[in-house]
Amino acid sequence: MTFKFKSQLNSHLRTHTGEKPFSCKTCGKAFSRRTNLTVHMRTHTGEKRFTCEMCGKAFSRRTILTVHMKTHTGEKRFTCEICWKAFSQRSLKAEHMRTHTGEKPYSCQTCGKDFKTHRLLNQHMRTHTGEKPFTCKTCGKAFSHRTTLTVHMRVHTGEKPFTCKTCGKAFKSHGDLNKHVRIHTGEKPFTCKTCGKAFSLSTTLSLHMRIHTGEKPYSCQTCGKDFTCHTQLNRHMRIHTDEKPFTCETCGEAFNHRTSLTFHMRAHTGEKPYSCQTCGKDFRCHSELNQHMRTHTGEKPFTCKKCGKTFTQNSTLTAHMRIHTGEKPFTCKTCGKAFSQRKKLKFHMRTHTGEKPYSCQTCGKDFRCHSHLNRHMRTHTDEKS
């Protein structure tokens, strides 16, 4: 390779030697070229010299402005020959091609993980260094990626620039829009290599994989129980705190989970939006339909690792496991008695409150639970158990 000037040769040689003689006095980051240091300094000063004449948005580099202009012109000169997706930059096309080839030429020297682009590797390195160079000027929160800061800023501005063309719903980020669009298209591009189940989100696939691996990385600091995801841990913690932040506006009943409230509301509205295609029976929630379908298929996918017994519902397996562990997480605040199931605690509480919600339509006698009412009804029908 030849160069016109010695300075160009010297600059090029640093790609071989790894020398980075130009250091940022603010954060200590080093660069092989003075121009790169100059551009970097703008992340500290906030200087944005290059302004878009169409929308007024400003940028720290001319190249970024050039790329940005294509969002106005819609120009996409570079097309993938495999799927015909078009891109505004040659580099974006090159990155995209690796989704077809599977090539990941950039490797982390710390953990060995491979990446499709140098940018993704740099972002990943911050998980090891803990570096968060991008700070929100409004609330002071710091981020490891500039794009995450940009999306975060919309929390303060309320901006939702990405709109669904099907239903008009607006989103803070393009990624959120893409996820939403799959509701309309039914696309599920993420497939489990173990069982073949497909998902619309990569995060849902990652969570699903823990069913196969048994990984439960989130632990309750109170009772030591482990969970596959952070949301499950948060919901579980309400068992200990008894927090019920979701209240029914019709009857005032409070719930630990928003989904429980949504499900409960259908008791008032009578809505049953999920129908069985086999027998036509309707259900209030999708999980009830899934459970019902197993009465047709006979499927029992949840197996006890202790005794091998199988169950149609995960919740039934969870309750069953307490036979082996002796766990009784539901405690009566009045007398301290503990129970393995929430419904048993609820039934027990009626011994303190005197509540008898089940009434005989024949003689008017009240009962604490439905099974007691059923037994009583036999006195009217002369049925013998």
N, C-alpha and C positions, 0 to 999 in steps of 0.2 A: 504494500500500500504506500502511495506517495503523497506528499503534502507540499503546498506552496510555501508555507512559512514554518520556521523552526518551532514557533509557539504552538502551532497545530500538531506537529510531531510530538512535542513534549506532552501536550494534553492527551494525545492518543496513547502514548506509552504508559500513562497511568492506568489504562484499562488492563494492561498486562501486569503491572507492578502492584496495583491496588493502592497506590499512594493517594492520600487525600489531604493536601496541604492547606486547604482553606476551611477554617473552623468558625462556626457561629459562636459569637461571644455571649449570646443569651442562653442557649441550651447546650452548646458543646458539640453539636452535630457537625461532622466533617464532610467535605466535598472534594472531588477531583478537579472541578473547574470553578473559577471565580464567578462565572455567570450563574451557575447553579446556586452558589451561596447567595448571590444578589436576589435571585427569585425566592429562595427560602426565607430570607429576612422579611419578606412581605407577609409571611404567616405571623410574624411577631408584631410588625408595625401596622398590619391591616391595610397596607397600601394596595389599591386596585387601580392601576393606571389605564387599563384598557376597557372602554365602555361601549356597550352595544347601542347603536344609534336607533334601533327599532324599539327596544323595551327599556333601555336605560340601565340594565344590569351591568355591573362592573366586575372585572377580573384582574387577577394579578399577573397573568401571562397572555401574550398575544395569541399563542397557539390555542389556549382555552377559549378565547373569544371567537377564533376562527371556527372551532368545533361547535360552539354555542350558536353561531349564526345559522348553522344547518337546521337547527330546530325551527327557525322561522321559514327558511326556504324549502324545508322538507327534502333536501337533496340527500340521496343515498346511492352513491356511485358504485359501492362494492357489494357484490351479490355472491352468496354461498351457492356453489354449483350442485350441492347435495340436496338442500331443502329450499333453496331460492329465497332465503331470508336476506334482506338488504340492510346495509350499514352505511353510516355517514363517514366512517374512517376505516382505512385499510387495517389498522391495528386491531380494531374491534372485530373485523371479519376474521383476522388471524386467531384471535382469542376464541371466537365462536367455533371455528373449524375444529378446535380441540375437543368440543363436546361430541363431535362425530368420531374423531380418531382416538379419544381417551388419553391423548398425550398430556403429561404433566411434567414439564422439563425443569421446574424450579423446586428444589428440595430444601427443607428446613434442616440446618446443620445441628440443631438442638434435639429434635425429636424424630427426624426422618420423614415427616409428612411431606407429600408432594402437592404441587399447585400448578394450575394451568398458566398463570401469569405472574410476573415479578411483583406486580401490585398486590396480588392476593398473598404472596409470600411475605411482603413487607407488613401487611396488615396482621397476618398471623404471628409474626415475630413479636408483636406487642403483647400477645398473650403470655409470652415468656418474660418480656422485660417489664410489663405492667405500664408501659408508656402510654399516656393519654394527652397528646399534644394539642387537641382541639377543644377549646373551652367556650361554653355559652356565656356571652357577656351579660345576659339577663339574670340567670340564676347561679352561674358559677360552676355548673355541672361540666365535667370533663369527659371526653370521648377519645377512643383510640382511632376512629375513622372520621374523616371529614364529612362523608356522606351521612353518617349517623348524626353528626351535629346539625347538618342541614335539615334533616327530617325532624330532629328534636326542636329546632327553632320554630317549626310550625305549630308546636304545642302552645307557644307564646303568641304567635301571630294569628292562629286559627286558619291559616292558609291550607286549602285542600285542592291542589292544582290538577289532580288526576281524576278524570270523570269516566264512569262506566257508560259506554254508548248504548247499552241495552236498557238499563233501569235508571240512569242518571245519578246514581250514588257517587259521592266524591270522596277521595282518599288523600292522605298526606304524602304517600310515596308510591312510586310506580310498582314496587314489589307488592304492596297491599292491593293495588288495583288488579295486578296479574292473578293474585290468589283469589280475589273476589270473582273475576271473570270465569273461573273454573266452575263456579256455582251454576252459571248459565250454560257453559259448554259441556259440563260433566267430565271434563278432561282430568285424568288421574295419571300423571307422568312418572310418579315415584312408586316403584314396584319392589316388594320384599322378595329377595332372592331365595329365602328359605321356604315360604309358603305360597308365593305368587300373588298375595293380596296387594292391591294398588291403592294409592293415596293421592290426593290433590296437593298436599303440602309435604315438603321434605322433613319438616319438624314432626309431622304426624307419623311419617315412616320411621324416623329415629326413635320416637316414643314406642311405636309398635315393636321395633326390633328387641326392645327390652323384655317383651313377652317370651321371646326365644332365648335370649341370653340370661334372663333372670336378674339382670342388673337393676338395682334399686338404690340410686346414689343419694337420695334425700331422706334424712333421718329425723325423727321427732326427738327433740332434746328432753321431752318430758317422759315418754314411755319407751323410747328406743325403736319404735316401729319404723320400717323403711318403706319408701315410696318410689315409683318410677319417674315421677315428675314433680316439679315444685308446686303446681296448682293442687295436686292431690295432698301434698303435705299441708298447704295452707288450709284446705277444707278440713283436714283431719284435726288441725290445731283447735278448731272451733268446738270439738268434742271436749277438750280440756278447759277452754275459756268459756264455753256455753254461749259464745257470741252468735247472735242471730240477726244479721244486718238487713235481711230482706223481709219486708212486711207486706201482707196482703191488705190492700186498701178496702176490700169488701168486708172481711170478717176480723181483721186485725191479727191473724195468726202469723207468727214470725218463723223464718227459716234460716238455716245455716248457709244454703246455697241458692244462687239466683235461679238455677235450673229447677230446683225444688219448688220455688215460688211460681215459676212459669207453668210447671206441671199442675200445681195446686189450683191455679186460676181456672183451669179447665173443668174443675169440679163445680165451679160457679157457672161457667159459660156452657158446660156440656159439650164443648168442642172435643172431637176425636178425629184428628186429621190423618191418622195412619191406619190404612186398611190392609187386611190380610188378603192376598190375591188368591189364596186357596179356598177359604171358607167365607170370606166377606166380612169377618168380624172387625170392628173398629177399635182403635186404641188412642189413648191420650198422648203417648210419647213413643218415639221410635224404638227406644230400648224395650218397651212393653211388647211391641210388635215383634222384635227380634226374639225375645224370650218365648212368645207365643208360637212362632214359626217352628221352634224346636219340638213342640207337641206334634207337629206334622212330620218332621224329619227324624225325631228321636235322638237328635244330636245332644251330647253332653260333653262340651269341650273343656270343662273345668275339673281338673283331677287333683285330689288330695295326695300330696307327696308322702304323707305318713301311712295312710291305710289303703290308698288306691281307689277310694270311692269317687264316683264322678257325679257332676252336677250340671244342670242346664244354665245356672246363673252364677256369676262370679261372687255376688253378694251372699248366696247360699253357701258357697265354698268358704268364704271368709268367716261366716257364722259357725260353720262346721269345724273349722280349724281351732276355734276356741274350746272345743271338746278336748283336743289334744294339749293345748297350751294352758288351759284353765283361765285364760284372760277374761276379765269382766270389766270392760272399760266404761260401762254406764252406771253411774252411782246416784242414788237417791239423796238429794240435799237435805231431806227432812230427817231420815233415820240412818243414812249411811250405807244401806244395803246396796250391794253391787250386782250387776246383771251382765250377761254375755251379749244380750241383744237389746237394741233401743226399744222395740215394741214391748218387751217384757218389763222394762222400766216404766214405760207409758202406762201399761196395765196396772203395775204396782202402785203408781202415783194415785190411782183412783181409790186405793184403800185409805189414803190421807185426805183426799179432796171430797170423797163420797160421791164422785161423779158416776152416773150410770146412764150412758148415752144410748143404750140399746133397749127399745121398748117393745113389749108384746102387743101386737095389734088386736089381739082377742080380749085380753083382760087388763091391759094397761100396766102390767108389772114391768119394772125397769131392771136392767142388768149392766154389770161392769164390762162384759166382753161379749162378743157375738156368739162364741161357743156356748156360754151359759144360756143365752136366749134360745139357741137351737135345742139344747137339752130340755129347757122349759116347754118349748112348743110341742114336744112329744106328749106332755101331760094333756094337751088339748086333742091331739090326733090319736092318742092311745098307742102310739108307735113304741115298740120295745127295742132298746138298744141291744 
